[in-house]
Amino acid sequence: MEQRKTQNSGKKSFFDGAFGAYLVPGILLQSVLIGGGYATGREVISYGAMYGAKGWIAGLATFIGFSIMSMLTFEFARVTKSYNYKALMSNLIGKFAILYDLIYIPLAIIVLAVMASATGEIVNQTMGLNYWVGVVVVIVIVGILNFYGTSLIERFETWGTVALYIAYIIFGVIAIKAAGSHIGEVFASGDTSFAEGPANVGSIVWLGIVYVAYNLLVYPSCFESLERQTTRKQTITAGFIAGFLMTVPWFITYIAFMGFYPNADVLGATVPWLVILKKVGGAWTVIIFGIVMGWTLIETSTGIIHGFVARVNAGLVDMGKSSLSRSQNAIMTVIVLILAIVLSKFGIIDLIAKGYNTMSYGLMIVYILPMLTIGLYKIVKSKK
């Protein structure tokens, strides 16, 4: 919080006005989400697109879920003055706040491990770079961003979001154009043949809810930016905008993939986007995809680790000790990333594939349910 006050004590920047209050929180959430939630396309298939013509229901549930959780989180942070996840969880569930740590920390390491492994391989396949060259570049950039802190991270991820949106729109246009009339045929026929189970509305909605739950991991990345919000109008509007920004890439990917539904070569691939772009795009699109994958790892890693560092600093302050210095922030960032990369080489990916849903249920219990009950009660009771 001291860092924010120092930044705001001088000349006000563009980020300190309406843009910072209404858009920056959603931009940060989207930029951190895109790595673990959208980058390869595998996640969109697993959490909706496998249901073909009915998959949009999961997307709608995802949008509603992200919007509601963003609105409640932003407003709860405002009325309780909670601008790091330690403070927010303590105000939400008191002494049980440690339960969030027990889920957040291992899940953060796991997501970073999965992203590091996938990105290293994809960068190698698309640009011919050695796996470790890409890894070292990512570690250095993420370390520098966490060294300089919130201000630089907000700017980096804002422009990164613009670039990533442009890239995903280009990928979507290429895929949709190549698909021709097939997308319309999938919806007209109501095709859900790639789904593993019955395509009933309840099951599909639940899938969207689970997807929202495991992606709650991204919320700590935006907490410091919420200090700019001073009214309920700002938090509610910003929450809706965040839900929108977080879901648009899902729908771009979903519509594009319907052009290849139910092709198992695409929908069953580890990195469906790469398969599609190799089929219908030129060599330049594959190279751009490799760059995008590297960028998403940087954005996701930066946001997740920044949230973790803020948690550590809050704990140190509560114990009467000084916050970590910039150099210590950078060193901790590098250590966490190296740990994630080491784990990614020891079969952690398979473990994660089985553990995501379990962790999602854990986040439902310690975050979603308390926010919908205790959090909402405190918000309604507050006169701020």
N, C-alpha and C positions, 0 to 999 in steps of 0.2 A: 504494500500500500504506500510505503514511503516513496517508492520509485514513481508511482503515478502522481503523487503530490508534487514531487520535484519536477516532473515533466510538465505539469499543469501550472506551475508557479510562474513560468515565463510566458512567452508568446504562444497564443492558442493556435493549434494547427487545425487543418481540415478535419482530422480525425476526432477532434474534441467537440465538434458541433453535432448537428443532427445526424450526419453520416455515422459518427462514432456511436451515438445512442441507439439509432434504429437499425443500422446495417452491419456494423463491425461484429457484434456477437454472432449473428447468423453466418457471416463470412468465415469467421474462425471455426465455427462448428462444421460447416460444410467442407472447409479445406482439410480439417483433421479427419472427418468422416470418409472422405473420398478414397483414401488409401485402403483402409480396411473394409469399406462398405461397397465400393463400386469399381475400383481400378481394373481388376481382371475380368469382371463380368460374371465370374463364378457365383458371387454372392447374390446377384440379382436373380440368377436362375434358381438357386437354392431357396430363395425367399420370395418367390412369386412367379417368375417367368416360366417355370416348369409347368405351371397350370395353363399355359397357352392363352386362349381367348378370355379366360377368367382371371388371369394373373393380375390385371389392373386393380382388382379388388384388394389384393395385398398392398399394392402401391398406394391406394387411397387410404387404407388403414395405417400405412406407414406415415403418410402426410399428416393425417389427423393426430396420430400418436406423437410425432415430433413437434407439431404445433402446440399441442396441449402441454407436453412436458417442458417445452421452451418457455411458454407463457408463465406456467407455474414456477419454474426454476428462476426465471428473471425477476418475477415479482416477489418471490420468497427471499431472494438475495437482497432485493431493495429494502423490504420492510425489516429484515433482520440484520442488514449491513454485513452480509456474509460474502466476502469476495475471494475466498479460496475454499477448496472443498472440505478442509478440516473444520472451518467455522460453519459452513453451510450444513454439513452432516451433524455436527454437534447441536446446532439449533433445531435440526429436524428430528433426530432420534436420540439425542442425549448420549448417555454412556454406551449405547449400542453402535455409535459411529465407527468404532473399530472394525465392525463387520464390513463396512464399505471398503476400508483399507485392505482387508483380507481377500476381497474380490478384485478390487481395482488394480492393485499392484501386480499380482500374477497375470491377470488378464492383459494388462498393459505390456508386460514382457512378452507374453504369448503373441499378441497382435504384431509387435515389433519383429519378433522372430519369423512369423509367417511372411510379413511384408519383405523383410530383408532377404529371405530365401527366394521368394518369388521374383523380386526385382533383380537380384543378382543374375538369376538364370535368364530372365527376359532381356535384360540389357545385353547379356552375352549373345543371345540368339538374334537380336534385332540390330545391334550396332557392332558386334564382333569384339566388344571390349572384354578383357579378362574380368571374371567375377569379382576379384578383389579390388580391381581398379574402381569399379562402381561403388563397392562397399566403402572404400576409403574416402572417396569424394563425398558420399552421403554423410559419413561420420564427421568430416571436417566442416561441412556446411551447417549441419544441425548443431554442432558444438559452437560455432561462431554465432549463430542465431540466439542460442540460449545464453551465450556470454553477454550479448548486448541487451537481451531481455524483451519485455513486452512491446515497447515502441517499435523496434525493428521487426519483431515477429508479426505484429499487426499489419505493417506495410508490406512485408514479404508475402504474407498469406493473402492479402487483399489482391495484389497484382497477380499472385499465383492462381487465385480463384478465377480471375478474368481469363488468364491463359488456358487454364484447364477446361473452363466452360467452352471456350472457342474450339479447343481440340476435340472435346466430346461431341460437340455439335457437328464438326467436320466428319468425325467417325460415323455418327448417326446418319448424316446425309448420304455418305458413301454406301453404307449398308442398306439403307432404305431404297436408294436409287437402284442398287443392284438387285434388290428383292422384287422389284416390279409390282405386280398385282397380288403377290403371294400373301402379303400382310392382310389385305382385305379379305382374301379367301379364308385365312385362319379365323378371323373374327366372324365372318359370315357362316362358316360351318360349325363354330363353337368348339373347335378342336382343343382338347385337353389331353391328348394321347400320351404325352411325355410324362405326365404326372405319375408319381409312384402310388398314390392312394386315391380315394374318392375326391372328386373336385367339388365338394360342397362349400357353400359360402362360409360357414363357421370355421372350417379348417383353414381356409385361405386367409380369413381375417386374423385368426390366431397366429398364422405364420408372420403376418405383418407386425403384430404385437411383439412377438419374440425377436424379430429383426430390430425393432426400436429398442427393446430392452438391452440387447447385447451391445448396441451402439451408444448406450448411455455413457460408455467409457469416454466419449469425446467431450462431455459437458464441462469438466474442470478446466479445459483449455480456454474457455471464454470468461471465466469468473472475474478476472481482474478488469476486463473491459466493461463489466456491468456497473462499475462505479459511476459511469457517465449518466446512467438512467436515474432520473429523479422523480418521475411521475408514473402512475399506473398506466396512463395512455402510452407512454414510451415502452414499458415492459410488455404490454399486451400486443402492441403493434409489432415490436421487434420480435416477439415470440412467433407470431404468424409468419413474418418475413423469413425467420430462421427455418421454420417448417417447410416453407416453399423452396428455399435455397437448398435445403438438405435432400429434397425429394426430386427435384427436376432431373438430376443425372440418372436417377433410378428409372424414370419414365423414358428418357432418351434411349437408355440401354434396352429397356423392355421392348419398346416399339421396334428398334433395330433388330433385336433378336427374333421377333415374330416373323421377320422376313426369312428366317431359316428354320422355323418350327415345323415339325419336330425332329430335325436332322440331328442324330446322335453324335455325329462328328463335331458339331458345333456345341450343342447343348451339353454334351458329356465331357467336353474338353476342360482341362485344368484352367486354361486361360482362353475362354471363348472369343474375346475381342481379337486376340492375336490370330486365331484360326480364320475368323471372318476377314480381317484385313489382308491376310496372306492370300485368301481366295479372290477377293474383289478389289483390293486396293493395290496401288503401285508400291515400289520399293520404298519410296519416300514416306508413305503412310506408316509402314512398319517401323521405320527409323524414328518417326515422330512419336509412335506409340511407346517405343523404348525410352525416349526422353520423358514422356508423360509419366510412365511407370516410376522412373527414378525420382521425378518431381513429387509424385504423390507420396512416396516413401519419406521424402524430406519433410513435406508438410505434415503428414501424420505423425512422424517421429517427433518433430519439433513441438507440436501441440500437446501430445501425450506426455512427453518428458517435462515440458514447461509446467503442466498441471501438477506433476509429481514433485517438481522442485518447489513450487509454491506451497505444497503440503508440507514438505520438509522444513521450509523456512518458517511457516506458521508454528510448527511444533517446537522449533528452536526458540522462537520468540516467547512462546508460552512457558518455556523452561528458564526464561531469563537470559538466554544466550543470544548472540548476534546472528543475523541471517547470513547465509552463505555469500561469499564475495562473488564477483563476476567470474573470476578464474575457477572458483570451486563449482559454480553452476556448470561451467563448460566441462570440467573434469568429470563431474557426476554424469553429465549427458553422455560423454564418451564411454564411461564405464558401463552404463545401462545398455547402450547400443552394442558394445562388444559382447556383453553377456547374452543379449538377444541373438546375436549372430552365432555365437558358440552353441547356444541351445538349438538353433535352427539346423545345425549339422548333426544333431543327435536324436533324430526321429521325433522332435517336438511337434512337427506339423501334424502327424497322424494323431497325436494325443489331443491336439487342439480341435481337430475336426470333430472329435467325440465329445470335447468338453465345452464347446461354445453354448449349446443349449442349456447345460447345467448352470453355467455362469449367468446366462440370461435369466433363468428362474431366480437365481440369487439376487440379481439386480432388481428384479420385480419386487422381491420381498423387502429389500433394504432401501430402495429408492422410489420406485413407482408407487407402491401402496402407501408408504408414509407421506409422499408428496401429495397424493390424491386425498389424503385424510388429514393428517396433522398439519401438513403444509397449507392446504386449502383453508383449514380452520384458522390458522394464524394469520393468513392473508385477509380473510373476511373480517376477523376480529380487529385487525390493525386499522388505525385511523389515519395512517400516514398517506 
